[in-house]
């Protein structure tokens, strides 16, 4: 794989409001992933956070996507939140075995932890003392062992962004970078819960991301970046804007929603 490439996608491949705004009206839900994979390079699977899926579901994801497509997947909350990497070897083994049905399309696995306080871990060193042995128990051939653990670079309301931290320490901790455009969930849900159009102007923020990620790419680091609907209101629209700012060929995948009055799409 070319480690200087950048792969773009969204957090999940379905959402309220995407029918008619991203997916053509009348497209069957069973065909969503195949259509999605024509327009994006990767997807972050959110449903695995709630439970390990049936292996038949994972095999269907594999069958519906082309060679070179990559799946990132959240590690189940049973492991990251309830047990916090403790006494969960069997649960993690089942998850890994299931996800390996994706074959070469299995990309990074995301460990999204809950908020830690001093009662959970007194310090970062205490957390690492649990994380490192957990990772060492992985099979030697597993990708997490081969490639290391990447710090997730996020754009979220209450967290410093990469350009605010880049002079303090190296943001790159593996041979790939993992980017999540998350936004302010509570704030945007006060404005909308239908994710069919962009309602927050993120051009300035994404311009900053372009600058940061181009410098990362110069180091021949593979980049995976995922847009959440909560970032600007419409994940596919965020990706399209980023593509334009980066200088990529825009794929024109967004369909303006049909509403009373004229709504401008990203391409007006």
C-alpha positions, 0 to 999 in steps of 0.5 A: 500500500502507498503510505503517502495516500490519504483515504477519506470517508464518514463515520458510518455509512447510513444516517437520517437524512442521507436518503435523497441528499447522499443516497439517490431516492429509491436506492435500497438500503441493502445497496447503500454500502456498494454505492458508498464505496463508489464515492469514498475510500474508507468508512468508520464502522460505528455499530461495532461499538455496541456489539460485535456483529455477526460474522455473516454481516462482516462478510457481506461488507467485504462482498459489497466493497471493491479491492482497496477499500478499508474498514475502520471499526470501533472496538466494542464498549464492553472492552473500552468502557465497561472493562477498560481493557481488563479481563476481556481477552476472550471478548477481544479475541471474538471481536478480532476473529469476526472482523478478520472476515474482512481480510485485507480490507480490515484497517485500523481498530479504534479504541474510543474510551470513556472519560477517565478520572483519578479514580480510574487512572491516577496518571497517563502512566497508569493507563499505559501500564494497562494498555501496553500489556493488553496490546502485547497479548495480540497475535504477533501477525495482527496489524496492531502489533505490526503498525503500532498504535496511532493517536487519534487526531480529532476536531471536537469542541472541547479538545485542542486541535492538532495545529494547537498542539503540533509544536508541543509533541509529535502527533504521529505515533505510528506509520499511519494517521487517524483523523476524526472530524467530530464537532460539537454534538450537543450544540449541533443537535440543538439546531438539527437532528436530520443530517441532510445538509451542511449547516456549520461553516467549516471552511476555516477549520478544514483549511487548517486541517489541510495544512497539517495533513499535507505536512504529515503526508510529506513524511510518507504517512498514510492518512485516514480521515472520517467526517461525522455528521455532527461536525458540520451537519452532513458528513459527505458534504464535509468530505467534499469540501475537504477534497476541494480545499486539498485540491482533489478532484471533487466527485460531486456526490451530494444531492441537494435536499428537496425542501420548500424554497431553494437550498444551495448545495456545496456545488452551486 
